[in-house]
Amino acid sequence: MDCQAEKSSSMGSPVECGNPRIETDGFRRSLAEFATGVAVITTTVRGERFGLTSNSFASVSLDPPLVLWSIRRESKSFAAFEACSHFAVNILADDQIGLSQHFARSGPDKFRELTSETGHGDAPLFASAAASFECVCRQTHDGGDHVILIGEVLRYSRYERRPLLFVKGGYAVAAEHPDMRTFATGAIAQRPDDSEERVLSNLMIRAYSAIASRLERARQTEGLGLTLLQARLLRAAATSPGRTLDELMPELFLDFAASRNLLESLVSLGLVAVDDRGQVRLTADGELRLKAIVAHARASEDILFKGIADTDLATVRRVLNTMVAKQLRTA
């Protein structure tokens, strides 16, 4: 189905669509809509340790216990993993972004100055992971520009850690979806653990998740045609016109590649323009679209925050504005 046909379907208007062999950037952005965990895959071959960050890990079978992941043929570690007898999958916890970024980069001896233990086949295991799987490599399969490795799990370990997530090219953490909360008539809703309630950042994440998911659904219903991240980039570009993508990135919570793809999607929609110096500005259509998004958000907030005292909302705004100003001063 082409884009024009898609727009007239009951599914609504896509942000972008096309032939994945031609529109490769859009295809990559669409794949990034699928949220995954983050893992560091490790192995030891002829006494040398290898490791890389991957989000292609998936379970295959419980009986026998099989898992899979894939590696790019162009990876500098490809030869090692293609020849390995064992590998370990280290599922990263939400405070291990640094470890993820470390193994996402190319470089010699990535394990230097890192503490690790050894599992089956001497594959390195990292402390404080959310979970780990020690595997013997059973099969490899051709996967185009990747090779798929299937491993049989010999031993697993799970810890009480929150997993690190990756979606839309950026890191994320899991929060309870507001629709998961059920209320029985006459029953008292179950409260989270008091210790978690005392952590302000946890409350902010849960509140953001609840508000953002509702605004996202409402925005799609109203046909405003932009994702949450696209709307965020529009707002960031409008706040300080003339900033470059590098200067906008702290407000997007995405890596450079994902931020660039996001920017390109808005350029293709005619909502932003980038000059020769890389400065980003809203077009006239972009300003109109942003006004519609802001107006819709305000109307939605009137519903979301109904029943909350104006003085309480004013306090929240003052605290958040103070936090934003402080962050901008130290950035």
N, C-alpha and C positions, 0 to 999 in steps of 0.2 A: 504494500500500500504506500503510495507516495504521500508527500506532505499535504498536498491540496485535498486529496481524498480523505486524509486523516482529519483535516479541519472540519469537514462536514459530517464526521461520524459522531456517535453519541459519547465518545471518549473525551471530547473537547479539543482544544487547540494545543498541540505540542509546542514546547519551547523551541525545539529543533528536531529534525528527523532527516533521514536520507540513507544512501547506500554506504554501509560501513567500509567498503573498499575505496570509496572516494572521499567521503566526509569522515576521515579518520579521527579528527579532534572531537567532533560531536559524538562519535561512537565511544571514544574514551570517556567523555564526560557522562554519557548515559550509563556506562558500566560502573562509574563511580557512585551512582545512586544506590548501589548495593552495598550496604554496610557490612564490614567484616571485622574479625579480630586481627591482631597483629602478632606475628611469631618471628622468632629468630631460629632459623634452621642451622644446625651445626653438624659437622662430621670431622673425623680425623683420618687422613689417608697418608700412609707411609710416614707416620710420625708428625705430620704437619696438620694443624687445626684450621678449619675453614668455617665461615659463618656468613649468613646473609639474612636480611629482613624480607619477610614474605607475608602477603595477605591472601595467598591462594590455598592455604591449608583447608582441608575438609575431611570429614569422616566418610568412610566408604561402607564398612561392614562391622557388625558386632561379632559375628561368628563366621569366619575367623575375624579377629580384631584388626581391621585394615584402615589406614588413613592415606591421604594423598596430598601432594603439593606439586607445584611446577616451577621450573627454572628457565630463564631465558638462555637461549643458545649463545648469546653474545656476552653473558656474564663471565667475569674473570674467574669465577669459581666453578664454571660449568664442568670442566674436565674432572675436577675432584669429585663433585657430586655424581657425575655420570659413572665414575668408577668405584664409588664408595660401597662398602658392604653394610654399613649401619649409618643411621642419622638420628638426630634428636630434634624434636619440635618443642621449643620453649615458648609457651603462650605468655605474652607479656602482660604485666599488671599496669594499672593506670598511672603509676608513678615511674614508669620505665620508658618514657619517650626518649630520653637521652640514649638508652641502649638501642632503641629502634633506629634512631638517626645514625648512631655510630656504625651499625652493621648495614645501613642502607648506602653508605659511602664505600667507594673503592679505596683500597690501600693495603699495604703489607702488614702482616702480623697484627690483625685486629684484636687479638686476645692479649696483647701486651698491656700490662697494668690493669687487667680485668681479673676478677676472682671467679673461678669456675670449678666445678667438680666434673668427674667423668662418669658416663653411663655405659651402657652396653656398646661394645665396639669402640670405646674411648671417645665417644661423641660428647662434647662439652655440654654441661648443664649449668644453668644460672640460678643463683639463689634469689628468692623473693619473686619468682615467676608466679603467675596465676595457676599454671599447670604445666606439666611436661610429659612427653611421650618418647620413650626410647624404642627405636624401631630397627628391624633388620630390613634392608631393601629387597623386596620380592620381585618387582617388575618395573620396567620403564617403558613408556609409550611415546610415540611421536605426537606432538601437539603443535604443529606448525612452527612458529618461531620459538616455541617452548618445548621442553621435554617433561612429561608427567612421571613422577616417581610415586610408586605405591609401596608403602611399608607396612609390615606386620608389627603391631605394638607388642613388645616384650614386657614392658613395665610402664606404668603411668603413675603420676603423682599429682595431687590436687591440693591447693592451699587456699586459705580464706583470704583471697585477694580479689579486688574488682578488676576485671579485664580491661585492657586498653582497646579502643575501637578505632576504625579508620573508615571514613565515609566522605564523599565529595572532595577527596584529595587532602583531607585534614584529619587530625586526631580528635577523638570524642570519648566521652564516658557514658555508661549506661545510666539511665534514670527511669524510675517507674512511670509508665505511661498513665496519664490521668484516667483513661477509659478502663484501666485494670482495677480501679477501686470500685468495689461493690458495696452497696448499702442495704442491709436487711431492715425491714420495717421494725422500728422499735429497738434496733440493735445499735450499739455504740461502735463507730468505725474504729478499726484497729490503728493505733498510733505507732509510728516508727520508734525505734529504740531511742531513749532519751539522750544517750551519748551522741547519736547521729544528729539529733535535733539541735544540739549545742554547737555543732560545726556549721557556721554561717554559710560557708561555701556550698555545703551539701543542700541547704535550704534554697540557696540562690539557683543552683542547678535544677532542682526539682521544680521551682517556680517558673524558671525560664522554659523548661520542657513543657509544662502544662500550658503556659500562655502561647508559646511558639506553635505548638501543635494545633491549637484551636485557631489561631490567626492564619496558619497555613491552610487549613481546611476551608476556612471562610474565604480566604483570598482566591482559592481555586474555584469555589462556588460562584464568586462574584465575577470570575473571568478576567482577573487583572493580568493574568498571563505570565507572571514571573515567579521564580522560586524564592524561597526565603533568602538564600545567599545572593541571588541577583538583586533583590530589593535592598539587602544590606550594603552591597557595593554601590548601588545608586545613592543611598543615603550618605555613605562615606565620601563619595565624590562630590556631593552637593555641600557637605559641611565645610570643606576647604578646597575650593576649585583650584586646579593646577597642580595637585600632588601627583607624583608618579606612582606606578604600581607598587614599587618597593615601600613607599611611604604609606600606602593604603593597606598593605598586608596585615599590620598589627590589628586592624579592626575586622579582618575577615577570618582570622584563626585558620588559615589555610597555608600550605606550602606554596612556593613560587609557581610551580607548574600548574597547580589547581587554580591559583589566583589568576594566572595568565589566561587559562581556558575560560574562566568565568568572565574576565574582561572581554575576551574575544567574542563570547556569546552576546554580550550587550552591544558591542560594536556592530555585530552582524544584524542586530535588531534595530540599529539606528538610534539607540538610546544614549550612547556615550561616544565621544570622539577622542582620539589620542594624537597629539601634535608631534612634531619632529623631535622634541625634547623629551617625549614620553609622558607629558603631562596629560592628565585625564580630566575631561570636562563633560558635563551633561549637555546633550543637544536639546533643542526646543521640545522635541518629542519626549526626551528623557525627563525634562522638568515637569511636563504634563503628567507623565506616568507616575512620577514620584509624588506629585500632589494628590493623585488619586489613591495611591497606596497609603499615604499619611492620613488622608481623610477617612479611608476605610479602617485603618488601625485605630484611630480615635473613636470612631463609632463602635468598633468591637470592644474597645476598652471600657466604654460606658456600660456595656453589658457585663463584661468580665469582672469589673470592679464594683458593680452595684452592691450596695450594702456596706461598703468599706468607708469609714469616716474620711472626710476630706483632709482632716488634720493628719491622719495616718498616711494617706497617699502623699501629702506634702512632705512628710518626714522621709518617706522612701525616696522621693525624687531628690531631696536635698542630700541624702546619704550617697545615692548613686552618682549624682553630679559631682560630688566631692571626690569619690573614688575615680571617676573618669578623668577629672582635672589633675589629680595626683599622678595617675598613670601617664598622662600626656607630658607632665613636667619631667618625669623620670625616664621617659622613653628615649 
